Amino acid sequence: MKILVLQHVDVEHPGIFRDFFKADGLTWDTVELDAGETIPDVAAYDLMVVMGGPQDVWQEEEFPWLIAEKAAIRRFVVDLGRPFLGVCLGHQLLASAIGGEVGLAKTPEVGILKIEMTPEGKSDPIFRNVANPMGVLQWHGAEVLALPKGTEILARSESCAVQAFRYGKRAYGMQFHVEITGQTVADWAAIPIYARALEKALGSGAVERLADEVATKLPTFNRNAKTIYDNFRGVTSLA
């Protein structure tokens, strides 16, 4: 099985999912779109994973490659019907690619916050054996505002109505981060726009406080990630 990973900044990679891929003997190709790399023929891949980034889905003039990326996502999930996992920006790009609406969030979410499953999420295999509500790392200022037919909203939070959704049977988007590792907070805080969002939301010294909180809860986060990964492999027939 071949996996295509689309990235928008080098420090927002699949994180602990790379360990899961390796343990299962899976290989993947990474395309760093912000560095000018081009997307190959997506028909050659069995799974597409699209990560987060500091860009917004509507910034096509500033980042013209977003146009090709959304077209590639649409071909992969709509035309080819293949498994997809989008995280944060990747979640928003999936929504945009299939005809949904993405915009600025009324209340940006930054820090460790709770999400809860919708009735549809409670019955979806992707969240089997996952705590509900679940604590997750959030770091976003945009959100999915509307989705087209053929989708199911699987999770929400107090401030964000679409924390996770499924398109068709095998394409999933998650606004929150399950892929985090011990380096995540430090790596992301080195990006100026992320650091500003963190300080605005949590105040002075937010980087150190969030890093400490993530370190304390990391074993639980990683167990949740492994459960979701295993569920995803099963539901998408990749097992």
Backbone bond lengths (Angstrom), bond angles and torsions (degrees), N, CA, C in turn:
res aa  C-N    CA-C-N  psi(-1)  N-CA   C-N-CA  omega(-1)  CA-C   N-CA-C  phi
1 M - - - 1.445 - - 1.520 110.10 -
2 K 1.333 116.17 135.74 1.450 121.08 -179.78 1.526 110.27 -111.49
3 I 1.327 115.37 135.39 1.454 122.04 -178.32 1.526 108.80 -114.47
4 L 1.329 116.04 135.87 1.462 121.92 174.04 1.519 108.24 -108.59
5 V 1.327 116.88 122.57 1.458 122.48 178.82 1.527 108.78 -110.06
6 L 1.327 116.91 124.76 1.458 122.00 176.50 1.524 108.37 -105.52
7 Q 1.339 116.54 125.32 1.450 122.58 -179.02 1.520 110.81 -120.77
8 H 1.339 115.00 154.53 1.459 121.05 -176.43 1.525 112.30 -121.28
9 V 1.318 117.01 -6.15 1.455 125.44 172.20 1.529 104.82 -162.99
10 D 1.334 117.00 140.45 1.460 118.96 -166.91 1.524 114.72 -63.57
11 V 1.352 118.18 -25.12 1.463 119.38 -178.22 1.532 112.94 -85.38
12 E 1.332 117.56 -6.98 1.468 119.89 174.64 1.517 107.98 -102.68
13 H 1.315 113.49 83.06 1.468 123.29 -178.52 1.531 108.83 -113.14
14 P 1.312 119.09 -179.14 1.468 119.77 -178.35 1.527 115.61 -67.15
15 G 1.323 118.24 -1.00 1.458 120.62 173.39 1.519 113.10 56.21
16 I 1.326 115.80 -128.69 1.453 119.93 -176.70 1.523 112.29 -66.36
17 F 1.328 117.83 -18.83 1.463 119.89 176.21 1.529 110.97 -62.19
18 R 1.316 118.13 -26.67 1.461 120.14 176.37 1.524 110.54 -63.45
19 D 1.327 116.56 -36.51 1.471 119.83 176.32 1.516 110.55 -65.64
20 F 1.328 116.49 -40.17 1.465 120.28 178.75 1.530 110.96 -65.83
21 F 1.337 116.53 -41.76 1.469 120.07 176.91 1.525 110.54 -58.63
22 K 1.322 116.13 -48.13 1.463 120.57 -178.18 1.513 111.50 -61.74
23 A 1.329 116.62 -43.23 1.465 120.65 -178.91 1.522 111.61 -62.33
24 D 1.336 116.40 -29.91 1.464 120.97 179.64 1.525 112.64 -92.56
25 G 1.336 116.59 4.25 1.453 120.19 178.44 1.514 113.95 71.39
26 L 1.330 117.05 26.05 1.458 121.66 -178.91 1.531 110.24 -93.18
27 T 1.303 116.20 147.67 1.461 121.26 178.00 1.523 109.45 -114.36
28 W 1.333 115.52 154.25 1.453 118.72 179.98 1.526 110.65 -145.91
29 D 1.330 114.47 151.80 1.458 122.60 173.91 1.524 107.67 -110.51
30 T 1.328 115.57 134.75 1.462 120.69 -179.55 1.520 109.87 -108.42
31 V 1.321 115.57 131.75 1.462 121.95 174.21 1.523 107.49 -112.87
32 E 1.342 116.47 119.58 1.463 122.09 179.82 1.523 107.55 -95.84
33 L 1.323 115.70 93.07 1.451 120.76 -172.23 1.526 112.50 -65.53
34 D 1.321 118.03 -36.67 1.458 120.71 -179.29 1.521 112.34 -67.99
35 A 1.335 116.42 -16.34 1.467 121.03 179.02 1.527 111.35 -95.88
36 G 1.326 116.99 6.01 1.460 120.49 176.75 1.516 115.03 91.15
37 E 1.319 117.71 5.57 1.464 119.41 178.70 1.525 109.79 -73.32
38 T 1.322 116.38 148.47 1.457 121.49 -175.72 1.524 111.03 -103.11
39 I 1.310 115.22 152.19 1.464 121.56 -179.07 1.523 109.31 -79.69
40 P 1.323 118.39 127.58 1.463 120.89 177.76 1.529 110.86 -75.66
41 D 1.312 117.01 -179.28 1.459 121.83 177.43 1.523 108.78 -63.03
42 V 1.333 116.93 112.98 1.461 120.18 -174.79 1.527 112.14 -68.59
43 A 1.321 117.58 -17.29 1.465 120.03 179.67 1.525 112.08 -64.44
44 A 1.324 117.24 -16.76 1.460 120.87 -179.76 1.528 112.65 -81.31
45 Y 1.350 117.75 -0.94 1.466 120.98 -173.46 1.528 111.55 -119.06
46 D 1.329 113.79 152.58 1.458 121.23 -178.75 1.524 112.66 -97.00
47 L 1.324 117.39 -23.13 1.460 122.98 -177.65 1.520 109.01 -146.17
48 M 1.326 116.35 137.89 1.460 121.09 173.92 1.525 108.67 -115.41
49 V 1.330 115.36 132.04 1.457 122.25 176.80 1.524 107.18 -122.08
50 V 1.333 116.94 123.93 1.466 121.21 -177.22 1.531 108.57 -120.00
51 M 1.317 115.76 123.93 1.451 121.55 -171.76 1.534 112.39 -95.07
52 G 1.334 115.26 -176.31 1.453 121.73 -179.36 1.520 112.32 -82.07
53 G 1.328 115.24 -176.60 1.458 120.45 179.83 1.509 110.64 174.57
54 P 1.331 117.88 167.08 1.463 121.79 -178.13 1.519 113.92 -80.76
55 Q 1.307 118.30 -3.69 1.459 121.19 -179.40 1.541 110.01 -82.15
56 D 1.331 116.20 167.50 1.464 122.37 171.93 1.521 108.78 -117.18
57 V 1.328 116.55 150.62 1.467 120.69 -171.92 1.523 112.66 -61.82
58 W 1.336 117.14 -24.94 1.463 120.50 -176.55 1.530 113.33 -89.50
59 Q 1.321 118.61 0.13 1.473 121.68 -175.60 1.530 111.72 -87.52
60 E 1.314 115.66 54.20 1.461 119.99 -175.34 1.527 112.54 -72.43
61 E 1.326 118.09 -27.59 1.464 119.27 177.37 1.525 110.78 -70.74
62 E 1.335 116.15 -42.28 1.467 120.19 179.19 1.529 111.69 -72.36
63 F 1.319 116.09 -34.64 1.468 121.55 -176.48 1.532 108.74 -131.17
64 P 1.334 117.91 79.71 1.466 121.19 -174.55 1.522 114.10 -58.68
65 W 1.334 117.41 -24.75 1.460 119.90 -179.94 1.524 112.47 -64.97
66 L 1.346 118.06 -15.07 1.460 119.98 176.04 1.524 111.50 -61.14
67 I 1.329 116.99 -31.01 1.461 120.80 -179.86 1.524 109.86 -64.60
68 A 1.326 116.25 -49.15 1.465 120.43 179.26 1.525 110.83 -66.23
69 E 1.328 116.58 -35.17 1.460 119.10 -179.20 1.528 111.14 -65.54
70 K 1.321 116.61 -45.79 1.461 118.95 179.78 1.533 111.17 -65.04
71 A 1.322 116.60 -35.73 1.467 119.56 176.56 1.529 110.79 -65.13
72 A 1.335 117.04 -39.96 1.460 121.07 179.09 1.520 110.95 -66.12
73 I 1.329 116.74 -40.59 1.466 120.29 177.99 1.528 109.93 -63.96
74 R 1.310 116.37 -45.15 1.463 119.16 -179.30 1.532 110.75 -61.89
75 R 1.314 116.82 -43.09 1.471 118.50 179.13 1.526 110.28 -62.16
76 F 1.326 116.59 -41.30 1.460 120.39 -175.19 1.529 111.87 -67.54
77 V 1.346 116.80 -44.99 1.463 118.44 -173.98 1.525 113.53 -91.93
78 V 1.344 117.46 -31.44 1.465 120.12 -177.60 1.522 110.65 -90.50
79 D 1.332 116.95 -54.37 1.459 120.18 -175.38 1.527 112.78 -75.78
80 L 1.339 115.77 -43.39 1.459 119.90 -176.89 1.526 112.91 -93.20
81 G 1.317 117.19 -20.74 1.459 120.83 177.68 1.513 114.37 64.69
82 R 1.329 116.46 34.51 1.464 119.98 -175.24 1.527 112.22 -98.52
83 P 1.323 117.26 161.89 1.471 121.50 -176.83 1.524 112.56 -64.37
84 F 1.323 114.65 142.66 1.462 122.18 -175.67 1.515 108.53 -144.42
85 L 1.341 115.12 141.76 1.457 120.85 172.18 1.513 108.40 -134.63
86 G 1.333 116.49 119.48 1.459 121.69 178.52 1.514 110.30 -116.33
87 V 1.330 116.59 135.80 1.458 122.38 -178.42 1.526 109.51 -120.60
88 C 1.328 116.63 127.27 1.466 123.89 177.21 1.535 110.41 57.62
89 L 1.322 120.04 -108.18 1.457 119.95 176.24 1.523 110.88 -58.01
90 G 1.319 117.49 -37.11 1.463 120.91 177.90 1.517 112.37 -61.95
91 H 1.315 116.63 -35.94 1.465 123.36 174.98 1.527 109.77 -63.86
92 Q 1.323 116.51 -45.06 1.460 120.98 179.80 1.527 111.65 -68.12
93 L 1.325 116.63 -37.30 1.466 120.22 178.21 1.521 111.58 -65.43
94 L 1.327 117.05 -38.28 1.465 119.68 175.84 1.520 109.65 -60.57
95 A 1.331 116.89 -47.48 1.466 120.13 179.44 1.526 111.04 -58.17
96 S 1.326 117.20 -46.37 1.458 121.22 -179.22 1.520 111.51 -64.15
97 A 1.330 116.47 -41.05 1.466 121.32 -176.20 1.526 112.86 -64.95
98 I 1.335 116.62 -28.77 1.465 119.43 -177.88 1.520 112.42 -98.48
99 G 1.340 117.12 7.24 1.456 120.74 175.27 1.508 115.36 102.52
100 G 1.334 117.80 13.90 1.453 121.32 176.35 1.517 111.57 -84.54
101 E 1.327 115.51 -177.21 1.462 121.81 -178.86 1.523 109.78 -120.67
102 V 1.329 115.58 133.54 1.460 122.43 177.68 1.524 108.18 -125.54
103 G 1.326 117.28 138.66 1.460 120.74 178.77 1.514 111.25 -154.02
104 L 1.318 115.56 -178.05 1.456 119.93 177.94 1.522 110.34 -64.35
105 A 1.311 115.54 139.94 1.456 120.17 178.01 1.528 110.05 -76.28
106 K 1.320 116.73 141.45 1.458 120.06 174.73 1.525 110.17 -64.56
107 T 1.330 115.39 -36.11 1.460 121.29 179.15 1.515 108.80 -130.97
108 P 1.336 118.42 98.56 1.473 119.59 177.09 1.526 110.39 -56.57
109 E 1.317 115.78 145.63 1.457 121.24 179.47 1.526 108.97 -112.61
110 V 1.304 116.20 120.60 1.463 121.82 178.22 1.524 107.69 -139.61
111 G 1.332 116.17 128.11 1.455 120.70 179.65 1.507 111.33 117.68
112 I 1.313 116.32 -170.03 1.463 122.00 178.66 1.522 107.95 -91.45
113 L 1.308 115.47 115.46 1.457 122.66 -174.78 1.529 109.61 -132.77
114 K 1.319 115.58 170.95 1.458 121.26 -178.40 1.527 111.01 -99.82
115 I 1.321 115.38 140.92 1.462 121.05 166.99 1.518 107.58 -120.09
116 E 1.346 115.73 157.62 1.455 119.32 176.28 1.516 109.48 -132.11
117 M 1.322 115.38 149.03 1.448 120.85 -179.31 1.528 110.25 -78.05
118 T 1.311 116.08 142.19 1.460 121.58 169.43 1.524 108.28 -76.02
119 P 1.328 118.43 170.57 1.466 119.15 174.06 1.531 112.38 -53.88
120 E 1.338 115.84 -38.49 1.470 119.26 178.27 1.531 110.55 -68.12
121 G 1.321 116.34 -37.07 1.460 119.91 178.92 1.509 112.40 -66.87
122 K 1.317 116.72 -36.46 1.461 120.55 179.53 1.525 111.52 -62.50
123 S 1.326 116.55 -29.28 1.461 120.00 -178.72 1.520 113.35 -98.50
124 D 1.340 117.14 -5.08 1.465 119.86 -179.52 1.527 109.68 -81.60
125 P 1.329 117.51 134.56 1.467 119.93 -177.90 1.525 114.37 -59.36
126 I 1.335 118.61 -23.52 1.455 120.53 -175.61 1.526 111.78 -61.59
127 F 1.328 117.47 -28.44 1.462 121.08 -177.41 1.532 112.88 -108.45
128 R 1.318 116.06 18.23 1.462 119.24 177.19 1.531 109.95 -62.18
129 N 1.335 116.38 133.44 1.479 123.51 177.72 1.530 113.30 66.07
130 V 1.333 116.74 22.89 1.464 121.38 175.10 1.527 108.20 -107.53
131 A 1.335 116.74 138.62 1.460 120.91 -179.07 1.527 111.11 -60.12
132 N 1.308 115.78 145.15 1.461 121.48 178.85 1.534 108.46 -137.72
133 P 1.338 118.86 112.80 1.475 127.67 3.50 1.523 111.79 -71.90
134 M 1.320 115.18 165.93 1.460 121.94 -177.33 1.528 109.69 -126.17
135 G 1.327 116.37 133.87 1.446 121.10 174.50 1.514 110.89 -79.71
136 V 1.329 117.17 132.81 1.464 121.82 -176.68 1.524 109.63 -141.60
137 L 1.315 115.77 162.03 1.462 121.13 172.57 1.519 109.25 -87.65
138 Q 1.320 115.99 126.88 1.456 122.81 176.58 1.527 108.57 -116.39
139 W 1.369 114.43 146.10 1.479 117.81 177.47 1.525 107.51 -161.43
140 H 1.332 116.83 68.05 1.472 118.80 -174.81 1.519 111.62 -146.52
141 G 1.346 114.15 149.10 1.453 121.62 177.90 1.510 113.14 -117.80
142 A 1.336 117.13 -1.50 1.464 122.75 175.03 1.523 107.56 -121.40
143 E 1.332 115.74 164.24 1.461 118.71 -179.03 1.531 110.11 -155.79
144 V 1.318 114.90 164.81 1.462 121.26 174.52 1.521 108.09 -78.64
145 L 1.333 115.84 123.64 1.463 121.55 -177.11 1.518 112.60 -98.13
146 A 1.321 117.46 -30.00 1.462 121.17 -178.71 1.521 109.25 -154.83
147 L 1.326 115.34 150.45 1.463 121.83 -179.45 1.524 109.74 -128.93
148 P 1.326 117.84 150.08 1.466 121.02 179.14 1.529 111.41 -81.62
149 K 1.313 115.41 177.75 1.465 120.43 173.97 1.524 109.55 -61.70
150 G 1.310 115.42 154.82 1.462 119.79 -179.77 1.504 113.04 92.36
151 T 1.360 116.59 6.88 1.454 120.49 -179.82 1.522 109.91 -121.03
152 E 1.327 115.29 157.90 1.455 122.21 173.87 1.526 107.94 -130.83
153 I 1.319 117.46 128.66 1.465 121.10 174.61 1.522 107.80 -80.73
154 L 1.324 116.32 125.58 1.458 121.38 -172.22 1.523 113.79 -106.84
155 A 1.325 117.71 -23.95 1.465 120.53 -179.34 1.518 109.65 -151.45
156 R 1.334 115.20 154.83 1.459 121.79 -178.61 1.525 108.11 -146.52
157 S 1.321 115.10 169.89 1.455 121.05 172.29 1.519 107.81 -135.23
158 E 1.311 116.61 176.54 1.451 120.47 -179.12 1.518 111.83 -60.34
159 S 1.340 117.02 -33.66 1.463 120.95 -176.01 1.520 114.21 -103.55
160 C 1.307 117.45 -13.21 1.473 121.14 -173.11 1.522 109.89 -135.27
161 A 1.330 116.06 116.66 1.469 120.95 -174.19 1.527 113.74 -74.60
162 V 1.333 116.98 -20.91 1.471 119.88 -177.93 1.523 108.75 -123.99
163 Q 1.313 116.51 86.48 1.456 121.49 176.68 1.524 111.83 -87.97
164 A 1.311 116.53 -26.12 1.469 120.67 175.93 1.518 107.77 -155.25
165 F 1.319 115.73 145.89 1.458 119.54 175.68 1.519 109.86 -149.89
166 R 1.323 114.42 161.69 1.461 121.64 175.63 1.517 108.82 -121.58
167 Y 1.330 115.34 135.31 1.457 121.21 172.66 1.519 107.29 -108.19
168 G 1.330 116.16 127.04 1.462 118.36 -176.20 1.521 109.72 62.12
169 K 1.317 115.72 -138.61 1.461 119.79 -177.55 1.517 113.95 -107.16
170 R 1.360 117.65 -16.25 1.465 117.36 -168.63 1.520 114.77 -136.56
171 A 1.319 118.28 11.49 1.472 120.40 178.84 1.527 109.02 -116.65
172 Y 1.330 116.05 122.68 1.464 121.78 -175.47 1.527 111.12 -123.57
173 G 1.332 115.28 141.67 1.452 121.66 171.62 1.518 109.57 -122.69
174 M 1.333 116.43 139.23 1.463 122.20 178.34 1.522 108.80 -132.43
175 Q 1.322 116.97 120.91 1.455 121.23 -179.93 1.523 111.95 -71.14
176 F 1.298 116.78 -31.37 1.462 123.09 -176.95 1.525 110.61 -86.77
177 H 1.333 115.15 170.72 1.468 120.78 -176.61 1.522 110.71 -108.25
178 V 1.331 115.51 118.46 1.471 121.04 174.91 1.525 111.08 -106.58
179 E 1.317 116.89 -7.97 1.468 121.79 -170.68 1.516 113.59 -90.34
180 I 1.316 118.34 3.38 1.459 122.15 -167.97 1.526 113.89 -64.38
181 T 1.320 114.59 151.64 1.460 123.41 177.07 1.536 108.13 -127.13
182 G 1.311 116.01 -176.86 1.453 120.47 178.63 1.517 113.99 -65.30
183 Q 1.334 118.29 -17.05 1.464 122.17 -178.51 1.520 113.36 -97.23
184 T 1.318 116.61 -8.43 1.460 119.82 -169.90 1.522 113.57 -57.36
185 V 1.318 118.39 -52.09 1.464 120.50 -174.87 1.526 110.92 -61.86
186 A 1.324 117.06 -46.24 1.465 120.10 -179.92 1.522 111.26 -62.79
187 D 1.331 117.32 -42.90 1.467 120.93 -179.30 1.521 111.41 -64.20
188 W 1.321 116.84 -45.02 1.460 119.80 -176.70 1.522 111.70 -73.97
189 A 1.326 117.02 -33.72 1.464 120.17 179.55 1.516 112.28 -67.55
190 A 1.330 117.26 -15.73 1.464 121.12 176.40 1.528 111.78 -76.70
191 I 1.337 117.62 -10.71 1.463 122.00 176.03 1.526 107.56 -88.35
192 P 1.328 119.12 118.11 1.471 121.22 -171.96 1.522 114.78 -51.88
193 I 1.327 117.91 -44.86 1.467 119.60 -176.99 1.522 110.90 -65.97
194 Y 1.336 117.11 -33.40 1.461 120.85 177.18 1.523 110.46 -71.19
195 A 1.324 116.32 -42.78 1.464 120.13 -179.87 1.529 110.86 -61.35
196 R 1.327 116.44 -41.29 1.467 119.59 179.62 1.524 111.27 -64.13
197 A 1.337 116.11 -41.67 1.467 119.61 178.70 1.517 111.20 -63.35
198 L 1.321 115.49 -39.02 1.463 120.42 -179.86 1.523 111.08 -65.82
199 E 1.319 116.68 -47.32 1.459 120.62 -179.57 1.534 111.18 -65.87
200 K 1.318 117.08 -37.34 1.464 120.48 179.23 1.523 110.91 -65.00
201 A 1.326 115.90 -39.32 1.463 119.91 -176.65 1.518 112.54 -78.91
202 L 1.329 116.76 -38.81 1.459 120.33 -169.59 1.521 114.05 -117.27
203 G 1.341 118.39 -4.75 1.446 120.78 175.95 1.514 114.38 88.75
204 S 1.316 114.98 178.97 1.459 121.34 -178.34 1.531 110.90 -60.45
205 G 1.339 115.82 139.94 1.456 120.71 -179.50 1.510 113.72 79.22
206 A 1.344 116.44 12.92 1.462 120.85 -175.03 1.522 112.75 -62.75
207 V 1.330 117.33 -35.31 1.463 119.96 -177.34 1.526 110.52 -60.07
208 E 1.307 116.21 -49.92 1.466 120.05 -177.79 1.527 111.01 -65.07
209 R 1.335 116.99 -41.98 1.463 119.80 -179.42 1.519 111.54 -65.07
210 L 1.329 116.47 -43.25 1.459 119.55 -179.36 1.525 110.58 -67.95
211 A 1.321 117.42 -40.36 1.464 120.55 178.18 1.523 110.76 -59.63
212 D 1.339 116.78 -42.00 1.459 120.69 179.33 1.528 111.18 -65.63
213 E 1.328 116.54 -41.71 1.466 120.07 -179.15 1.524 110.99 -67.06
214 V 1.333 116.00 -41.36 1.460 119.86 178.17 1.528 110.46 -63.55
215 A 1.336 116.83 -42.68 1.462 120.18 179.67 1.523 111.31 -59.17
216 T 1.335 116.37 -40.81 1.456 120.58 179.62 1.522 111.88 -65.10
217 K 1.330 116.55 -38.19 1.463 120.93 -174.29 1.527 113.14 -98.19
218 L 1.330 116.67 1.00 1.459 119.69 -174.13 1.533 113.48 -58.58
219 P 1.329 120.58 -41.40 1.474 118.28 178.30 1.528 112.69 -56.80
220 T 1.326 116.79 -40.55 1.464 119.81 177.99 1.515 110.73 -67.75
221 F 1.346 117.35 -43.51 1.460 120.60 178.08 1.530 110.52 -58.32
222 N 1.314 116.61 -44.26 1.465 120.42 -177.74 1.523 112.30 -68.38
223 R 1.324 117.35 -35.22 1.468 119.67 175.20 1.523 110.19 -65.27
224 N 1.314 116.78 -42.49 1.465 119.78 177.06 1.526 111.04 -61.51
225 A 1.331 116.05 -41.43 1.462 120.40 179.07 1.518 110.62 -60.37
226 K 1.332 116.74 -43.59 1.469 120.00 -178.98 1.520 110.75 -66.11
227 T 1.328 117.19 -39.19 1.466 120.07 178.50 1.523 110.65 -63.85
228 I 1.333 116.51 -46.27 1.460 119.99 179.36 1.520 110.90 -64.39
229 Y 1.326 117.02 -40.25 1.468 120.82 177.53 1.521 110.83 -60.43
230 D 1.326 116.87 -48.11 1.466 120.28 179.86 1.522 111.02 -62.36
231 N 1.321 116.52 -41.62 1.466 120.17 177.48 1.522 111.05 -62.75
232 F 1.325 116.12 -41.82 1.466 120.85 -179.75 1.525 110.62 -62.99
233 R 1.297 116.63 -43.68 1.468 119.66 178.13 1.526 110.70 -59.72
234 G 1.318 116.66 -40.93 1.452 119.08 -179.26 1.515 112.89 -68.90
235 V 1.330 116.72 -47.12 1.461 120.48 -175.00 1.524 111.70 -70.41
236 T 1.317 118.23 -24.73 1.459 120.61 -178.72 1.533 112.77 -98.45
237 S 1.316 116.06 9.44 1.478 121.51 177.59 1.527 112.29 62.20
238 L 1.336 116.03 33.19 1.463 120.20 178.41 1.516 111.61 -101.29
239 A 1.323 117.27 0.26 1.465 120.72 -177.54 1.508 110.88 -71.10
